Amino acid sequence: MAMRTRLTWLQEKCLQNYFGEKRFCLLYKASVQKFCKQDLFWKCWDNGPTMVVLYSENCVVGAYLQEGFQKREMSITLFALQETEVSACLIGPYLPALLFYDRQAFDCIPCFYIVLDEKNVTISSEICEKLGLPPECSPMDILDCETFRCEEFLDEKKRRDIAVIQNNLLQTLRTYKPYGDLVPQARILLLGPTGAGKSSFVNSVKSVFRGSITHQALVGCDVNGVSDKFRTYPVTYGSDGFPLPFVLCDSMGLSQKAGLHVDDIDFILKGHIPDRYQFNSMKPITSNHPNYIHDSLLKDKIHCVVFVFDINSVEQLSYGLVTKIKRIRRTLIRCGVLHVALLTHADSLDLITKGDLIDIYSCKPLKLKLEAVHRDFGFAFSDILVVSNYVSEWHLDPVKDRLILLALRQILNTANDFLEDLPLDNQVSERTYSQVLRKNKKQENSSYSNN
Amino acid sequence: MEVTTRLTWIQERVLGKLLGNTSLTLLYKSGAHGLHALDMIQRCSHQGSTMTVFHLKQDVVGIFMLEHFPVLHSKKPSTCVLFAFKENTSTGTSALFLNAQVEINTTELKFFSSDDMWLTVNLKKNKLHLSGEVIKELELNLKCFSEYLECEIFRVDGVKNDPGFIKKMLTAKQHRRRFLSALRAYRPSGDLVSEVRILLVGPVGSGKSSFFNSVKSAFYGHFTRQAVMGSDETSITKQYRTYSVKNGEGGKTLPFILCDSMGLDEREEAGLCLDDILHILKGFVPDRYQFDPCKPIKPRHLAYNTSPPLKDRIHCVAYVLNINSVNSLSDKMVAKLKRIQRDVIDCGIGQVVLLTNVDNCDEVLDDNFTNMTESTTSQSQVKKVQNMLTIPVSNILMVSNYTSEQSMHPIRDILIFAALRQMLRAADDSLEDLPLENRQDQLMAPSAASHASKK
């Protein structure tokens, strides 16, 4: 039989969150080892914060020892878990070993004691009441007993380790180059409902590369959206501002009735819309506009589109807006523009905590969201990315940085896939054009130095 | 002392992935729990497979034991894997598979066989001894006798209780390299064409575009999405696309082309037109041709009654089916596939079936990654496909397309490479099977033709 806990993902999460974001490491399982308290003690003594969980037919009860199994008296938190409700009460101080009835000394904790070899636990009526258990439940037959060491989810050491990984990722992304040098910068367009987090994502990416929090793109909570212009934001590395070869293009939010005009999207994709163009929900841009970019080149076009959604509201978007987004997606596919979806506010999902961001794709609530987004919009699972934007923080956090960089890496790789997929003659002509541009720039620079 | 491991987060993850999709749970830490053999045994016995890790001054060395941790004064055999983190990287590991005898007494923990004393640990003095062979195999820069700072023992959850499987996981990377070199060295049979064309055809959503992306990802070493994927009311792929694959990012183009088509739809006037398929097979359809579900292409060449050259024709067809829907294919879809097959056979083109969304990648191939296992080939879906399309079992291939960067794994790569290899072999078979006169025509390259005319 395997050493696997009986707790469901949900039950484990409820207990984890109740006891302060702890990770549970299974040390002892009666049904696999032996229903013998000596075995339990051998495996669990001196392990720091420890939790004993007892499974009966109808509910889960247990004891949480903040100081673990040691030879001294301490407070013990007894708890009961029914569905997703945790009720607890503090008793003590007692010797933790006396949670288990001691036959030699005829000793135990009077209000709560486990007789492991007889597979039952006795709970006093006072404790039953405090835990919300029916008084007739005691003595309770137990099917299994598990003991866990409780570790900090996100301790200093883990934070340091993640910081190392985040830094490696950052350095790798600094070396990014658009495929075949076809364009000087990859242009990434952010589209999505109002308030989804597009401008926040721009700020978050810029912050991670700069090394400090920045709020260049305006964000806010206006129901009509805050962004109303087309903005291209370059991303620079470090405080010296070394420019990186990609830009993020922020747009007006999509909404059912107002928001970004669908025809404007076509103009953006083709590279006709200038930086700081003021969108008009009623009228798309026309070629008469003074700053309209005629004869746009590949370097002006969009190389990858990111559909940004707030993870909390993505399933509640109006039918009209969902249809609009699906139509936009079909247009992109027809024009050969590659795209991905980005879900923001990942850590605000019910039951998800900051520590979960480390392994977010294995969390059940997130898997359910991915299924919903796949079902409602048709994005492939591989094309749905997840982040948590910087909103109110003063300092960067390696855990958030890592997710942001992982998403950005996927986005930049997709831009390269797009460039690589261009018909070869387009690629050749673009490359020649870029080379000519570079040669001209060199000549310009040398003529400056000559003067 | 806090009971947390000295391993970094990445090292823990790497060790977890060493033998499959496993995870580690710390059971014993010498600094917190004491140096006695009993301390170890009490905590680690009856837990299942374990990994004992020794933190040396600059290296990390450890041993995995498939069997339960030994009890005091007992000797037992166990499948073991000795491993070490390669110097200066936290992600590279070297590993050595052993069938060892394990023994623990009050002073020592030993792993040995009749030939060698692989690893001997002096528990009281925090010293360990590695045999010269181990040091050589693991490429360690250590003396035989080394002091260690701490010993940690983890339970390994999720590992398969099968020594052959353990060995398989350890050799996966090597075998992947073998497949990769073979593919890189491939040349179409008799150099009749410079690139072999493989057509992917199948129901909407079966994984054709995803397969091309997975092939490219396997060669590039990271997840790519050049072909658009996803789902919609109709096929996402609406154009005929011929994709070349490069030998890695910035590498040479390989001599095969994967041709992606619109999905087959059960409904009338939807999905790929069956007449279009014949035109594709014969080579009339150009790259980026936009399919019309209601109207097949009007090929220009047809009017001239000549057929496109061999290099433009399809040399192998892969019927791509989602393994989870094989047993519930509708009669209409089966009829479509059979009709396509008739055209394929008439044109003498090679055929394979590609089953996607396979769950247990680790078990599809045998321990040496040479052939498919008996349990794989006896699956109901394989039998159903055999009956439906009479294709030899060796050409019914299984893959698991990549669904994210996180899902990249050497064994998935191997399945993808193996499928590609079978497709190339089927293509070669069809090229070799061409009537001799047809072959001669193709070999008459312009220079040869002009040479012949000069005579």
Contacts between the chains, C-beta under 8 A, distances in Angstrom:
chain1	res1	chain2	res2	distance
A	2	B	48	7.2
A	2	B	157	7.5
A	3	B	25	7.9
A	3	B	47	6.0
A	3	B	48	5.7
A	3	B	155	6.2
A	3	B	157	6.5
A	4	B	157	7.0
A	25	B	25	4.7
A	25	B	26	6.4
A	26	B	25	6.2
A	26	B	155	8.0
A	27	B	25	7.7
A	27	B	27	6.6
A	27	B	43	7.7
A	32	B	46	6.9
A	33	B	46	4.8
A	33	B	47	8.0
A	34	B	46	7.9
A	42	B	42	3.8
A	42	B	43	6.6
A	43	B	27	7.6
A	43	B	42	6.9
A	43	B	43	5.4
A	46	B	3	7.8
A	46	B	32	6.4
A	46	B	33	6.1
A	47	B	3	5.1
A	47	B	32	7.9
A	48	B	2	6.0
A	48	B	3	5.0
A	149	B	3	6.2
A	149	B	26	7.6
A	151	B	3	7.7
A	151	B	4	6.3
A	155	B	4	6.9
A	157	B	4	6.5
A	158	B	9	5.7
A	161	B	8	4.5
A	161	B	9	3.8
A	161	B	10	6.5
A	162	B	9	6.4
A	164	B	8	7.3
A	164	B	10	7.7
A	165	B	9	7.4
A	165	B	10	6.3
A	326	B	232	7.6
A	329	B	230	8.0
A	330	B	232	7.1
A	333	B	228	5.4
A	333	B	236	6.4
A	333	B	238	7.4
A	334	B	238	7.3
A	338	B	225	6.5
A	338	B	226	7.6
A	338	B	228	6.7
A	340	B	225	7.7
A	358	B	9	7.8
A	361	B	404	7.3
A	361	B	406	6.3
A	374	B	231	7.3
A	378	B	230	4.8
A	378	B	231	4.6
A	378	B	232	4.8
A	378	B	236	7.7
A	379	B	230	5.4
A	380	B	210	7.4
A	380	B	229	3.9
A	380	B	230	4.5
A	380	B	231	7.5
A	380	B	403	7.8
A	381	B	403	5.2
A	381	B	404	7.1
A	382	B	210	7.9
A	382	B	223	7.0
A	382	B	225	6.8
A	382	B	229	6.8
A	382	B	402	6.7
A	382	B	403	4.7
A	382	B	404	5.0
A	383	B	225	6.6
A	383	B	229	6.7
A	383	B	230	6.6
A	406	B	405	7.5
A	409	B	405	7.8
A	410	B	223	7.1
A	410	B	405	6.6
A	413	B	222	6.5
A	413	B	223	7.0
A	413	B	224	6.4
A	413	B	225	7.8
A	414	B	225	5.8
A	417	B	224	5.3
A	417	B	225	5.7
A	417	B	226	4.1
A	418	B	226	7.8
A	420	B	226	6.3
A	421	B	226	5.1
A	423	B	288	7.2
